[in-house]
Amino acid sequence: MAKNDGGTAFPVVGVPNACDCPGMSLRDYFAAHAPQPPTGWTGTAPMLERLSRADGQIAALMEWRWFYADAMLAEREKDPE
């Protein structure tokens, strides 16, 4: 099952796309604009072993960004009541 990407972030109706590509997804947009991780965010348990290395810290930050983007998409799906 494909992950919900929220569709195109900047849809243009009635204008053909010059590069014939869908562009940035809403999930990508949310991930790119995620705030700094909350204090203490370390990602998943297997990642904790790598946090002392720079690549582990980067991986934890990227995991936060995708977590945030998925949470934003989930909020959009909720009933507005």
C-alpha positions as CSV (number, residue, x, y, z in Angstrom):
1,M,0.0,0.0,0.0
2,A,1.4,3.4,-1.0
3,K,1.9,6.0,1.7
4,N,-0.5,8.9,1.6
5,D,1.5,11.9,0.2
6,G,-1.4,14.3,0.3
7,G,-1.4,15.0,-3.4
8,T,0.3,17.9,-5.2
9,A,1.3,20.8,-2.9
10,F,0.9,23.5,-5.6
11,P,-1.7,22.2,-8.1
12,V,-2.3,24.3,-11.2
13,V,-5.7,23.7,-12.7
14,G,-6.0,24.1,-16.5
15,V,-2.3,24.7,-17.2
16,P,-0.3,21.8,-18.5
17,N,2.9,21.1,-16.6
18,A,5.9,21.9,-18.7
19,C,8.0,19.1,-17.3
20,D,5.1,16.6,-17.2
21,C,5.8,15.8,-13.6
22,P,3.5,16.1,-10.5
23,G,5.9,18.3,-8.5
24,M,6.2,18.4,-4.8
25,S,3.8,16.4,-2.7
26,L,2.1,17.9,0.3
27,R,3.9,15.4,2.5
28,D,7.3,16.7,1.1
29,Y,6.1,20.2,1.7
30,F,5.2,19.5,5.3
31,A,8.5,17.6,5.9
32,A,10.5,20.5,4.5
33,H,8.7,23.0,6.7
34,A,8.7,20.9,9.9
35,P,9.8,22.9,13.0
36,Q,12.8,21.8,15.1
37,P,12.2,18.5,16.9
38,P,10.9,18.7,20.4
39,T,13.6,18.6,23.1
40,G,14.6,15.0,23.7
41,W,13.5,13.7,20.3
42,T,15.8,10.8,19.4
43,G,13.9,8.8,16.9
44,T,13.3,5.1,17.1
45,A,15.0,2.7,19.5
46,P,17.5,1.2,17.0
47,M,18.6,4.7,16.1
48,L,19.6,5.5,19.7
49,E,22.8,3.5,19.2
50,R,23.9,5.8,16.4
51,L,23.0,9.2,17.9
52,S,26.6,9.8,19.0
53,R,27.6,9.8,15.3
54,A,26.7,12.7,13.0
55,D,24.8,10.4,10.6
56,G,22.7,9.1,13.4
57,Q,21.7,12.7,14.4
58,I,20.8,13.5,10.8
59,A,18.8,10.3,10.5
60,A,16.9,11.2,13.7
61,L,16.1,14.7,12.3
62,M,14.9,13.2,9.1
63,E,12.7,10.7,10.9
64,W,11.2,13.7,12.9
65,R,10.4,15.5,9.7
66,W,8.6,12.5,8.2
67,F,6.8,11.9,11.5
68,Y,5.7,15.5,11.5
69,A,4.5,15.4,7.9
70,D,2.5,12.2,8.4
71,A,0.9,13.7,11.5
72,M,-0.1,16.8,9.5
73,L,-1.6,14.7,6.8
74,A,-3.5,12.6,9.4
75,E,-5.0,15.8,10.9
76,R,-6.2,16.8,7.5
77,E,-8.1,13.6,7.2
78,K,-10.0,14.0,10.5
79,D,-13.7,15.0,10.5
80,P,-13.9,18.8,11.0
81,E,-16.6,18.5,13.7
